[in-house]
């Protein structure tokens, strides 16, 4: 599974980006740069990531740095999958 491709797909789906995520790179900023990514969207994203990748996220594992960029989010997902 291509983790970045799956994360971009989830971002597009949850944030209703209508394909905009296809142009994102690992350096693309997220939190504060994408208006659709508000606090409710973060909760939806976490839930969708848990469901899609089959891991659980504890409250103390999440802070703004996880959603700083596409790269930090992909890195978080890879870390959770490695386990």
C-alpha positions as CSV (number, residue, x, y, z in Angstrom):
1,X,0.0,0.0,0.0
2,X,1.3,3.5,-0.9
3,X,0.8,5.3,2.4
4,X,1.1,8.8,1.0
5,X,-1.5,8.1,-1.8
6,X,-3.9,6.7,0.7
7,X,-3.5,9.6,3.1
8,X,-4.0,12.1,0.2
9,X,-7.2,10.1,-0.8
10,X,-8.5,10.4,2.8
11,X,-7.7,14.1,3.0
12,X,-9.5,14.6,-0.3
13,X,-12.5,12.6,0.9
14,X,-12.9,13.9,4.4
15,X,-12.2,17.6,3.5
16,X,-14.2,17.5,0.3
17,X,-11.2,18.9,-1.7
18,X,-12.6,17.7,-5.0
19,X,-9.2,16.3,-6.2
20,X,-7.0,19.2,-4.9
21,X,-5.0,16.8,-2.9
22,X,-3.6,15.3,-6.1
23,X,-1.3,18.3,-6.3
24,X,0.0,18.0,-2.7
25,X,3.6,17.0,-1.9
26,X,5.1,15.9,1.4
27,X,6.0,19.6,2.0
28,X,2.4,20.9,1.5
29,X,1.3,22.6,4.7
30,X,-2.0,21.5,6.2
31,X,-3.1,23.0,9.5
32,X,-3.6,26.7,9.0
33,X,-3.1,26.5,5.2
34,X,-6.2,24.6,4.2
35,X,-9.4,26.3,5.3
36,X,-11.3,23.0,5.2
37,X,-9.1,21.6,7.9
38,X,-10.8,22.8,11.1
39,X,-11.1,21.2,14.5
40,X,-14.1,19.0,13.4
41,X,-12.3,17.9,10.3
42,X,-9.3,16.9,12.4
43,X,-11.6,14.6,14.4
44,X,-13.1,13.1,11.2
45,X,-9.6,12.6,9.7
46,X,-8.3,10.8,12.8
47,X,-11.4,8.5,12.8
48,X,-11.1,7.8,9.1
49,X,-7.3,7.1,9.4
50,X,-8.1,4.7,12.3
51,X,-10.7,2.9,10.2
52,X,-8.8,2.7,7.0
53,X,-5.4,1.7,8.4
54,X,-6.6,-0.4,11.4
55,X,-4.9,1.4,14.3
56,X,-6.1,3.3,17.3
57,X,-5.0,6.9,18.1
58,X,-4.8,8.0,21.8
59,X,-5.6,11.6,22.7
60,X,-2.0,12.2,23.9
61,X,-0.6,11.2,20.5
62,X,-2.2,14.1,18.7
63,X,-1.1,17.7,18.6
64,X,-0.8,20.3,15.9
65,X,2.6,19.0,14.7
66,X,1.0,15.8,13.3
67,X,-1.1,18.0,11.0
68,X,1.6,20.5,10.1
69,X,2.2,19.1,6.6
70,X,1.4,16.1,4.4
71,X,4.8,14.7,5.3
72,X,4.2,14.9,9.1
73,X,0.8,13.3,8.7
74,X,2.1,10.5,6.5
75,X,5.0,10.0,9.0
76,X,2.5,9.7,11.8
77,X,0.5,7.1,9.9
78,X,3.6,5.1,9.0
79,X,4.8,5.1,12.7
80,X,1.4,3.9,13.9
81,X,1.4,1.1,11.3
82,X,4.9,0.0,12.3
83,X,3.5,-0.3,15.7
